[in-house]
Amino acid sequence: MKRIIAIAALASVAACSERAAAPEPTSEAAAESTTAAVAETVAADGKPSVGTYKVTTSDGKVFMEEVKADGTYVQTQDGKVVETGKWVQKSPSQYCYTKDAEGAKEKCNTEQVDANGVWTSVDPEGKTATVERVTA
């Protein structure tokens, strides 16, 4: 009988001392965390990564790219959406993106602003584009 009482007492103490599981973060909280992390990144020009940019490719094509605080981007050409995806600024000199296309893999561009203030972005294939910030 003493053993049963001792076991019951231990079980009671153990049950009372169990910690409640921490609540899972909501998707809203996770989105806020991602947005905060994205908003703190710095582009090659030393300003926040989030903004709208005019990009001119080496073959003369011009498009606008809106880099959003939620980690997505929208690329337009002549007012029409030509590409969407997700982005991450790993460092001021490394901008990475993943297109919203099945099987798309992350690609990273090397970026810099030269002594004359010209911002260039070189993709993994070695193609260079000129970047101009339109809005921050």
C-alpha positions in Angstrom: 0.0 0.0 0.0 2.8 2.4 0.8 4.3 1.8 -2.6 1.0 2.6 -4.3 0.8 5.9 -2.4 4.4 6.8 -3.1 3.9 6.0 -6.9 0.7 8.0 -6.9 2.4 10.9 -5.2 5.3 10.9 -7.7 2.9 10.7 -10.6 1.0 13.7 -9.2 4.2 15.8 -8.8 5.4 14.8 -12.3 2.0 15.8 -13.8 2.1 19.2 -12.1 5.7 19.9 -13.1 5.2 19.2 -16.8 5.6 22.3 -18.9 2.9 23.3 -21.3 3.9 23.1 -24.9 4.8 26.5 -26.4 2.1 27.7 -28.8 3.1 27.4 -32.5 3.8 30.8 -34.1 1.0 31.9 -36.3 1.6 32.4 -40.0 1.0 36.1 -39.3 3.8 36.2 -36.8 6.1 34.3 -39.1 5.2 36.7 -41.9 6.0 39.7 -39.7 9.3 38.1 -38.7 10.2 37.6 -42.4 9.1 41.1 -43.3 11.2 42.6 -40.5 14.2 40.6 -41.6 13.7 41.6 -45.3 13.2 45.3 -44.4 16.6 45.4 -42.6 18.6 44.2 -45.6 20.8 46.6 -47.5 21.3 46.8 -51.3 24.5 47.6 -53.1 23.7 51.4 -52.9 23.7 51.2 -49.1 19.9 51.8 -48.9 17.2 49.3 -47.9 16.7 46.5 -50.4 13.0 47.1 -50.7 12.1 49.5 -53.5 11.5 49.9 -57.2 14.3 49.6 -59.6 14.8 50.3 -63.3 17.0 47.6 -64.8 18.7 47.8 -68.2 20.2 44.6 -69.5 23.4 44.5 -71.5 21.3 43.9 -74.7 19.3 47.1 -74.0 16.1 45.6 -72.6 14.6 47.8 -69.9 12.3 46.5 -67.2 11.0 47.7 -63.8 11.4 45.5 -60.7 9.5 46.1 -57.5 11.2 44.4 -54.6 8.6 44.0 -51.8 9.0 43.8 -48.0 7.2 40.5 -48.0 10.2 38.8 -49.8 8.6 38.8 -53.2 9.3 40.7 -56.4 7.4 41.7 -59.5 9.2 42.4 -62.8 7.3 44.4 -65.5 8.2 45.4 -69.0 6.2 48.0 -70.9 3.6 47.8 -68.1 3.1 44.0 -68.3 4.1 41.6 -65.6 6.9 39.3 -67.1 8.2 37.6 -64.0 7.4 37.2 -60.3 9.2 35.4 -57.6 10.9 35.5 -54.2 14.1 37.4 -53.3 16.7 37.6 -50.6 19.6 40.0 -50.1 22.3 37.9 -48.6 24.7 40.8 -48.5 24.9 44.2 -50.2 26.9 42.6 -53.0 24.7 39.5 -53.3 21.1 39.6 -54.5 19.4 36.2 -54.9 16.1 35.4 -56.4 13.9 32.4 -57.3 11.3 32.7 -60.1 7.7 31.6 -59.5 8.1 28.8 -62.0 7.9 25.1 -61.5 11.4 23.7 -60.9 13.0 27.2 -60.6 16.2 27.3 -58.6 17.7 30.2 -56.7 20.1 32.4 -58.6 22.4 35.0 -57.2 23.7 38.2 -58.8 26.9 39.9 -57.8 26.2 43.6 -57.4 28.3 46.7 -56.9 28.3 50.5 -57.2 31.5 51.8 -58.9 33.3 55.1 -58.1 31.1 56.9 -60.6 28.0 55.8 -58.9 27.0 53.2 -61.5 25.3 50.2 -60.0 25.9 47.0 -61.9 24.4 43.5 -61.4 26.1 40.4 -62.9 24.1 37.2 -63.1 25.5 33.7 -62.8 25.9 33.5 -66.6 28.1 36.6 -66.5 25.6 39.0 -68.1 25.7 42.5 -66.7 22.8 44.9 -66.1 22.7 48.4 -64.9 20.4 49.1 -61.9 18.8 52.5 -61.0 16.8 52.9 -57.8 13.5 54.6 -58.7 11.9 54.6 -55.2 13.1 53.3 -51.8 
